[in-house]
């Protein structure tokens, strides 16, 4: 655990090495993520003439997307799982194979280190957002915040496990970029990044309830907004824990088979 904590600490400090660049990119990313959906949904409500879309008013929808913009980076980071496929293609995996430490434990520790600065950024922008945006549709409580942060942590793990499986396809394929983009698009669409899941029909939402994608964005945001209580939160955590175990087993199976093909010389 001391090694794991050290890796997390080193990665967090590395991310904050260039503070000016970090905060500039953070501010630009947040404004672009939130700004686009703000104007799009404002226009959609104006053109539709409806007071609600998908069971949400314009104010509630803006609240939802603001939280998605704040928490989304904590979930997906900068998608550095691409380093896994790069290690395979370039032969950089060699040095990790001789380490007396698990490769994926090392990578996940780096990912948590990346998550720490994102948490700081979300807190800062969240405090600023309270001054400009009304959260009348949200019912924040100490309990919802604690459960929401737990849901974000689990969402980060789910995203990591999904993308590590995708990038291990590099053991067999010459390029995984297109597959990476396709999976990211599906995860964003079915996870609540592109659209609130409430806009989908009831049969579709029933399927989404058992898939892991909704736990990436929709579940943490709704927990934080107070729309999901403790019992439903606990039920969701059990479901996503099962998915984490299943994804970890698949990743381990792919890793073992992929190592048989790995030559260590790059391509």
C-alpha positions as a Markdown table, in Angstrom:
| # | Residue | x | y | z |
|---|---|---|---|---|
| 1 | Unk | 0.0 | 0.0 | 0.0 |
| 2 | Unk | 2.9 | 2.4 | 0.7 |
| 3 | Unk | 4.1 | 1.8 | -2.9 |
| 4 | Unk | 0.6 | 2.4 | -4.2 |
| 5 | Unk | 0.2 | 5.6 | -2.2 |
| 6 | Unk | 3.7 | 6.8 | -3.4 |
| 7 | Unk | 2.7 | 6.3 | -7.1 |
| 8 | Unk | -0.5 | 8.2 | -6.5 |
| 9 | Unk | 1.3 | 11.0 | -4.9 |
| 10 | Unk | 4.0 | 11.3 | -7.6 |
| 11 | Unk | 1.4 | 11.3 | -10.4 |
| 12 | Unk | -0.7 | 14.0 | -8.6 |
| 13 | Unk | 2.3 | 16.2 | -8.1 |
| 14 | Unk | 3.4 | 15.6 | -11.7 |
| 15 | Unk | 0.0 | 16.8 | -12.9 |
| 16 | Unk | 0.3 | 20.0 | -10.9 |
| 17 | Unk | 3.9 | 20.7 | -12.0 |
| 18 | Unk | 2.8 | 23.4 | -14.5 |
| 19 | Unk | 0.0 | 25.1 | -12.5 |
| 20 | Unk | -0.7 | 27.8 | -15.0 |
| 21 | Unk | -1.2 | 25.4 | -17.8 |
| 22 | Unk | -3.3 | 23.1 | -15.6 |
| 23 | Unk | -5.7 | 25.8 | -14.5 |
| 24 | Unk | -5.9 | 27.3 | -18.0 |
| 25 | Unk | -6.7 | 23.9 | -19.5 |
| 26 | Unk | -9.1 | 23.2 | -16.7 |
| 27 | Unk | -11.0 | 26.5 | -17.2 |
| 28 | Unk | -11.1 | 26.1 | -20.9 |
| 29 | Unk | -12.3 | 22.5 | -20.8 |
| 30 | Unk | -15.0 | 23.3 | -18.2 |
| 31 | Unk | -16.3 | 26.3 | -20.1 |
| 32 | Unk | -16.3 | 24.3 | -23.4 |
| 33 | Unk | -18.0 | 21.2 | -21.9 |
| 34 | Unk | -20.7 | 23.2 | -20.1 |
| 35 | Unk | -21.0 | 26.1 | -22.6 |
| 36 | Unk | -21.9 | 24.0 | -25.6 |
| 37 | Unk | -24.7 | 22.0 | -23.8 |
| 38 | Unk | -26.0 | 25.2 | -22.1 |
| 39 | Unk | -26.7 | 26.9 | -25.4 |
| 40 | Unk | -27.9 | 23.7 | -27.1 |
| 41 | Unk | -30.5 | 22.8 | -24.4 |
| 42 | Unk | -31.6 | 26.4 | -24.1 |
| 43 | Unk | -32.3 | 26.5 | -27.8 |
| 44 | Unk | -34.0 | 23.0 | -27.6 |
| 45 | Unk | -36.4 | 24.1 | -24.9 |
| 46 | Unk | -37.1 | 27.4 | -26.7 |
| 47 | Unk | -37.9 | 25.6 | -30.0 |
| 48 | Unk | -39.9 | 22.8 | -28.4 |
| 49 | Unk | -42.2 | 25.1 | -26.4 |
| 50 | Unk | -42.3 | 22.4 | -23.7 |
| 51 | Unk | -41.7 | 23.2 | -20.0 |
| 52 | Unk | -40.0 | 19.8 | -19.5 |
| 53 | Unk | -37.9 | 17.4 | -21.7 |
| 54 | Unk | -37.3 | 13.9 | -20.3 |
| 55 | Unk | -39.0 | 14.9 | -17.1 |
| 56 | Unk | -36.6 | 17.8 | -16.4 |
| 57 | Unk | -37.2 | 21.5 | -16.6 |
| 58 | Unk | -34.5 | 23.7 | -18.3 |
| 59 | Unk | -33.1 | 24.7 | -14.9 |
| 60 | Unk | -32.9 | 21.0 | -13.8 |
| 61 | Unk | -31.2 | 20.1 | -17.1 |
| 62 | Unk | -28.7 | 22.9 | -16.7 |
| 63 | Unk | -28.0 | 21.7 | -13.2 |
| 64 | Unk | -27.5 | 18.1 | -14.4 |
| 65 | Unk | -25.0 | 19.1 | -17.1 |
| 66 | Unk | -23.1 | 21.4 | -14.8 |
| 67 | Unk | -22.5 | 18.5 | -12.5 |
| 68 | Unk | -21.6 | 16.3 | -15.4 |
| 69 | Unk | -19.0 | 18.9 | -16.5 |
| 70 | Unk | -17.6 | 19.0 | -13.0 |
| 71 | Unk | -17.5 | 15.3 | -12.3 |
| 72 | Unk | -16.9 | 14.0 | -15.8 |
| 73 | Unk | -13.2 | 14.7 | -15.8 |
| 74 | Unk | -12.9 | 12.9 | -12.5 |
| 75 | Unk | -14.5 | 9.8 | -14.1 |
| 76 | Unk | -12.7 | 9.7 | -17.4 |
| 77 | Unk | -9.5 | 11.7 | -16.7 |
| 78 | Unk | -7.6 | 12.4 | -19.8 |
| 79 | Unk | -8.1 | 8.8 | -21.0 |
| 80 | Unk | -4.4 | 8.0 | -20.4 |
| 81 | Unk | -5.3 | 4.3 | -20.8 |
| 82 | Unk | -3.9 | 4.8 | -24.3 |
| 83 | Unk | -0.5 | 4.5 | -22.7 |
| 84 | Unk | -1.3 | 0.8 | -22.4 |
| 85 | Unk | -1.6 | 0.3 | -26.2 |
| 86 | Unk | 1.4 | 2.5 | -26.7 |
| 87 | Unk | 3.5 | 0.3 | -24.3 |
| 88 | Unk | 2.5 | -2.7 | -26.3 |
| 89 | Unk | 3.2 | -1.2 | -29.7 |
| 90 | Unk | 6.5 | 0.4 | -28.7 |
| 91 | Unk | 7.9 | -2.3 | -26.6 |
| 92 | Unk | 7.7 | -0.1 | -23.5 |
| 93 | Unk | 5.8 | -2.9 | -21.7 |
| 94 | Unk | 9.2 | -4.6 | -21.1 |
| 95 | Unk | 10.3 | -2.6 | -18.2 |
| 96 | Unk | 7.0 | -3.1 | -16.4 |
| 97 | Unk | 7.1 | -6.9 | -16.8 |
| 98 | Unk | 10.3 | -7.1 | -14.8 |
| 99 | Unk | 9.0 | -4.8 | -12.0 |
| 100 | Unk | 8.1 | -6.7 | -8.8 |
| 101 | Unk | 4.7 | -5.0 | -9.0 |
| 102 | Unk | 1.5 | -5.5 | -10.9 |
| 103 | Unk | 1.3 | -3.5 | -14.1 |
| 104 | Unk | -2.4 | -2.7 | -13.8 |
| 105 | Unk | -2.0 | -1.8 | -10.1 |
| 106 | Unk | 0.7 | 0.6 | -11.2 |
| 107 | Unk | -1.5 | 2.1 | -13.9 |
| 108 | Unk | -4.5 | 2.4 | -11.6 |
| 109 | Unk | -2.4 | 4.2 | -9.0 |
| 110 | Unk | -1.4 | 6.6 | -11.7 |
| 111 | Unk | -5.0 | 7.1 | -12.6 |
| 112 | Unk | -6.0 | 7.9 | -9.0 |
| 113 | Unk | -3.1 | 10.3 | -8.9 |
| 114 | Unk | -4.6 | 12.0 | -12.0 |
| 115 | Unk | -8.0 | 12.0 | -10.3 |
| 116 | Unk | -6.7 | 14.1 | -7.3 |
| 117 | Unk | -6.1 | 17.3 | -9.2 |
| 118 | Unk | -9.4 | 16.8 | -11.0 |
| 119 | Unk | -11.1 | 16.7 | -7.7 |
| 120 | Unk | -9.5 | 20.0 | -6.6 |
| 121 | Unk | -10.6 | 21.6 | -9.9 |
| 122 | Unk | -14.1 | 20.3 | -9.5 |
| 123 | Unk | -14.4 | 21.8 | -6.0 |
| 124 | Unk | -13.0 | 25.2 | -7.1 |
| 125 | Unk | -15.3 | 25.4 | -10.2 |
| 126 | Unk | -18.2 | 24.0 | -8.2 |
| 127 | Unk | -17.9 | 26.8 | -5.6 |
| 128 | Unk | -17.7 | 29.4 | -8.3 |
| 129 | Unk | -20.7 | 27.9 | -10.1 |
| 130 | Unk | -22.9 | 28.2 | -7.0 |
| 131 | Unk | -22.6 | 32.0 | -7.4 |
| 132 | Unk | -24.0 | 32.1 | -10.9 |
| 133 | Unk | -26.3 | 29.1 | -11.3 |
| 134 | Unk | -29.4 | 28.3 | -9.3 |
| 135 | Unk | -29.6 | 24.8 | -7.8 |
| 136 | Unk | -33.2 | 24.9 | -6.8 |
| 137 | Unk | -33.9 | 21.6 | -8.5 |
| 138 | Unk | -31.1 | 19.8 | -6.5 |
| 139 | Unk | -31.4 | 18.7 | -2.9 |
| 140 | Unk | -27.8 | 18.6 | -1.7 |
| 141 | Unk | -27.2 | 17.1 | 1.7 |
| 142 | Unk | -24.1 | 15.8 | 3.5 |
| 143 | Unk | -25.3 | 12.3 | 2.8 |
| 144 | Unk | -25.8 | 12.9 | -0.9 |
| 145 | Unk | -22.3 | 14.4 | -1.3 |
| 146 | Unk | -20.6 | 11.5 | 0.5 |
| 147 | Unk | -22.6 | 8.9 | -1.5 |
| 148 | Unk | -22.0 | 11.0 | -4.7 |
| 149 | Unk | -18.2 | 11.0 | -4.1 |
| 150 | Unk | -18.3 | 7.2 | -3.6 |
| 151 | Unk | -20.2 | 6.8 | -6.8 |
| 152 | Unk | -17.6 | 8.9 | -8.7 |
| 153 | Unk | -14.8 | 6.8 | -7.3 |
| 154 | Unk | -16.5 | 3.6 | -8.5 |
| 155 | Unk | -17.3 | 5.2 | -11.9 |
| 156 | Unk | -13.6 | 6.0 | -12.3 |
| 157 | Unk | -12.7 | 2.4 | -11.7 |
| 158 | Unk | -15.4 | 1.2 | -14.1 |
| 159 | Unk | -14.1 | 3.5 | -16.9 |
| 160 | Unk | -10.5 | 2.3 | -16.2 |
| 161 | Unk | -11.5 | -1.4 | -16.5 |
| 162 | Unk | -13.5 | -0.9 | -19.7 |
| 163 | Unk | -10.7 | 1.0 | -21.4 |
| 164 | Unk | -7.9 | -1.3 | -20.3 |
| 165 | Unk | -9.7 | -4.1 | -22.0 |
| 166 | Unk | -10.1 | -2.0 | -25.1 |
| 167 | Unk | -6.4 | -1.1 | -25.3 |
| 168 | Unk | -5.2 | -4.6 | -24.7 |
| 169 | Unk | -6.7 | -5.4 | -28.1 |
| 170 | Unk | -3.3 | -3.9 | -29.2 |
| 171 | Unk | -1.9 | -7.3 | -28.6 |
| 172 | Unk | -3.7 | -8.5 | -31.8 |
| 173 | Unk | -4.6 | -5.3 | -33.7 |
| 174 | Unk | -2.3 | -2.8 | -35.4 |
| 175 | Unk | -4.4 | 0.1 | -34.3 |
| 176 | Unk | -7.0 | 0.5 | -31.5 |
| 177 | Unk | -7.8 | 4.2 | -31.9 |
| 178 | Unk | -11.0 | 3.7 | -33.8 |
| 179 | Unk | -12.2 | 1.1 | -31.3 |
| 180 | Unk | -11.3 | 3.4 | -28.4 |
| 181 | Unk | -13.3 | 6.2 | -29.9 |
| 182 | Unk | -16.3 | 3.9 | -30.6 |
| 183 | Unk | -16.4 | 2.6 | -27.0 |
| 184 | Unk | -15.9 | 6.1 | -25.6 |
| 185 | Unk | -18.9 | 7.3 | -27.8 |
| 186 | Unk | -21.1 | 4.4 | -26.6 |
| 187 | Unk | -20.1 | 5.0 | -23.0 |
| 188 | Unk | -20.8 | 8.7 | -23.2 |
| 189 | Unk | -24.2 | 8.2 | -24.9 |
| 190 | Unk | -25.4 | 5.4 | -22.6 |
| 191 | Unk | -23.7 | 6.8 | -19.5 |
| 192 | Unk | -25.5 | 10.2 | -19.5 |
| 193 | Unk | -22.7 | 12.4 | -20.8 |
| 194 | Unk | -24.3 | 13.3 | -24.1 |
| 195 | Unk | -28.0 | 13.0 | -23.0 |
| 196 | Unk | -29.7 | 12.6 | -19.6 |
| 197 | Unk | -30.9 | 9.0 | -19.5 |
| 198 | Unk | -34.4 | 10.2 | -18.6 |
| 199 | Unk | -34.9 | 11.1 | -22.3 |
| 200 | Unk | -34.8 | 7.5 | -23.3 |
| 201 | Unk | -37.9 | 5.4 | -23.5 |
| 202 | Unk | -38.9 | 3.1 | -20.6 |
| 203 | Unk | -37.8 | -0.2 | -22.3 |
| 204 | Unk | -34.4 | 1.3 | -23.1 |
| 205 | Unk | -33.9 | 2.6 | -19.6 |
| 206 | Unk | -34.8 | -0.8 | -18.2 |
| 207 | Unk | -31.8 | -2.2 | -20.2 |
| 208 | Unk | -29.6 | 0.6 | -19.1 |
| 209 | Unk | -30.3 | -0.1 | -15.5 |
| 210 | Unk | -28.3 | -3.4 | -15.7 |
| 211 | Unk | -25.5 | -2.1 | -18.0 |
| 212 | Unk | -22.3 | -0.6 | -16.4 |
| 213 | Unk | -22.5 | 2.6 | -18.5 |
| 214 | Unk | -25.1 | 4.5 | -16.5 |
| 215 | Unk | -22.8 | 4.3 | -13.5 |
| 216 | Unk | -20.2 | 6.5 | -15.2 |
| 217 | Unk | -22.1 | 9.8 | -15.2 |
| 218 | Unk | -25.8 | 9.6 | -14.7 |
| 219 | Unk | -25.7 | 7.7 | -11.4 |
| 220 | Unk | -23.1 | 9.8 | -9.6 |
| 221 | Unk | -24.8 | 13.1 | -10.7 |
| 222 | Unk | -28.3 | 11.9 | -9.7 |
| 223 | Unk | -26.9 | 10.8 | -6.3 |
| 224 | Unk | -25.3 | 14.1 | -5.8 |
| 225 | Unk | -28.5 | 16.0 | -6.7 |
| 226 | Unk | -30.4 | 14.0 | -4.1 |
| 227 | Unk | -32.5 | 12.1 | -6.7 |
| 228 | Unk | -31.3 | 8.7 | -5.5 |
| 229 | Unk | -31.7 | 7.7 | -1.9 |
| 230 | Unk | -29.5 | 5.5 | 0.3 |
| 231 | Unk | -31.3 | 2.3 | -0.5 |
| 232 | Unk | -31.2 | 2.7 | -4.2 |
| 233 | Unk | -27.6 | 3.9 | -4.0 |
| 234 | Unk | -26.6 | 0.8 | -2.1 |
| 235 | Unk | -28.4 | -1.4 | -4.7 |
| 236 | Unk | -26.6 | 0.4 | -7.5 |
| 237 | Unk | -23.2 | 0.0 | -5.8 |
| 238 | Unk | -23.8 | -3.7 | -5.5 |
| 239 | Unk | -24.6 | -3.9 | -9.2 |
| 240 | Unk | -21.6 | -1.9 | -10.3 |
| 241 | Unk | -19.3 | -3.9 | -7.9 |
| 242 | Unk | -20.4 | -7.1 | -9.8 |
| 243 | Unk | -19.6 | -5.4 | -13.1 |
| 244 | Unk | -16.2 | -4.4 | -11.7 |
| 245 | Unk | -15.4 | -8.0 | -10.8 |
| 246 | Unk | -16.6 | -9.2 | -14.2 |
| 247 | Unk | -14.6 | -6.6 | -16.1 |
| 248 | Unk | -11.5 | -7.3 | -14.0 |
| 249 | Unk | -11.7 | -11.0 | -14.8 |
| 250 | Unk | -12.1 | -10.3 | -18.5 |
| 251 | Unk | -9.1 | -7.9 | -18.4 |
| 252 | Unk | -7.0 | -10.6 | -16.6 |
| 253 | Unk | -8.0 | -13.2 | -19.2 |
| 254 | Unk | -7.2 | -10.9 | -22.1 |
| 255 | Unk | -3.9 | -9.9 | -20.5 |
| 256 | Unk | -2.8 | -13.5 | -20.1 |
| 257 | Unk | -3.6 | -14.4 | -23.7 |
| 258 | Unk | -2.1 | -11.2 | -25.0 |
| 259 | Unk | 1.2 | -11.8 | -23.3 |
| 260 | Unk | 1.6 | -15.0 | -25.3 |
| 261 | Unk | 1.7 | -12.8 | -28.4 |
| 262 | Unk | 3.9 | -10.1 | -27.1 |
| 263 | Unk | 7.4 | -10.0 | -28.5 |
| 264 | Unk | 8.8 | -7.1 | -26.7 |
| 265 | Unk | 10.3 | -5.4 | -29.7 |
| 266 | Unk | 7.5 | -3.0 | -30.7 |
| 267 | Unk | 6.1 | -2.7 | -34.2 |
